[in-house]
Amino acid sequence: MPVIMGKAKYPDGIIEKLKENEIKVVPVDALGLALKAGSAKSANVVLLGAAVRFLGIEKESFSEIVKTSVPPKTVEANLKAFEYGYEAE
């Protein structure tokens, strides 16, 4: 969050360093995808969608959780954010 808020800088070359150590890295532009979905506040839901996909968890279960866990006026944006995260590569 400090990076998203502009209070910190993402470490230079961190993705490459992780890959050098044979760590699977899937960069996700959570803020960009959240904005595309309609709300910067949905960045965490973008990351949830990405995590669900890569952990092999049933997508539909989490879609229902999103619907019941966010304020009603934000359901649409959060579902889009979840989907964008799920589809991120």
N, C-alpha and C positions, 0 to 999 in steps of 0.2 A: 504493500500500500504506500509506503513512503515514496517509491519510484513513481507510482501513478499520480500521487499528489504533488510531485515535483520537489520533494524535500530530500531526495536522495538520487544518486545516479546508479543505473544498472552497471555492475562491474564489466569492464571491457573484456571481451574474449571468454566470458564464463561458459557459454554454450560449447565452444570449441574445447575448452579445458575439460569439461565434463565428458564430451565425446571421446577425447583422448584416453580417458580412464574407462572406456567401454561402458559408460552409463547411457542408457537410452534417453534421449532428450527429444521432446516434442514441444518446440516453442509455440506458444499460443498468445496471440495479441488480444488478451482478455479485454483491455480497455477499448480497443478498436472495434472488436466484435460486439461489446456491450453497447457502444454508441450506435452501431449499425442496428442493433435490436431495439434501440429507443431510449436507453438509460445507462449512463456511466455507472450507476449504482449496481447494475447487473453483472459487473465484472466477475464477482465471485460465483455467479450462476454459470457463466461461461466456463470457468475452471471446473465447476462441478460436472458439467456436461462432458468435458474432456476426460476427467477422471473416470466417470462412469464407463465411457467407451473403452479406455485402456485397461480398466480393471475387469472388464468382461461382465459387468453388472447389467441386469435387465433394464433397458432404457425406459420402458413404459412405467415401471414402478416409480422411478424418479420424476418422471413427468407429472405423475399424480401428486407426489410429494411437493413439487414446486407449486402446483395449483393450490394446494391447501396451506402452504407455508408463507406465502407472500401476500401483501395487501391486495384486495380484489382489483384495484385500479392498475396494478402492476403485473397482473398475471400474464397478459399478452406479451409484454416486453421480456419478462423473465422466461417464458416458454421459448421465445425466439432466441434469447441468449443461451439457454440450455442447448437448444438444437445447434446453434453456431458452434458452441464448444464441443459438442458431440461429434460434429463433422470436421473439426479442425484437424489438419494434418501437419 
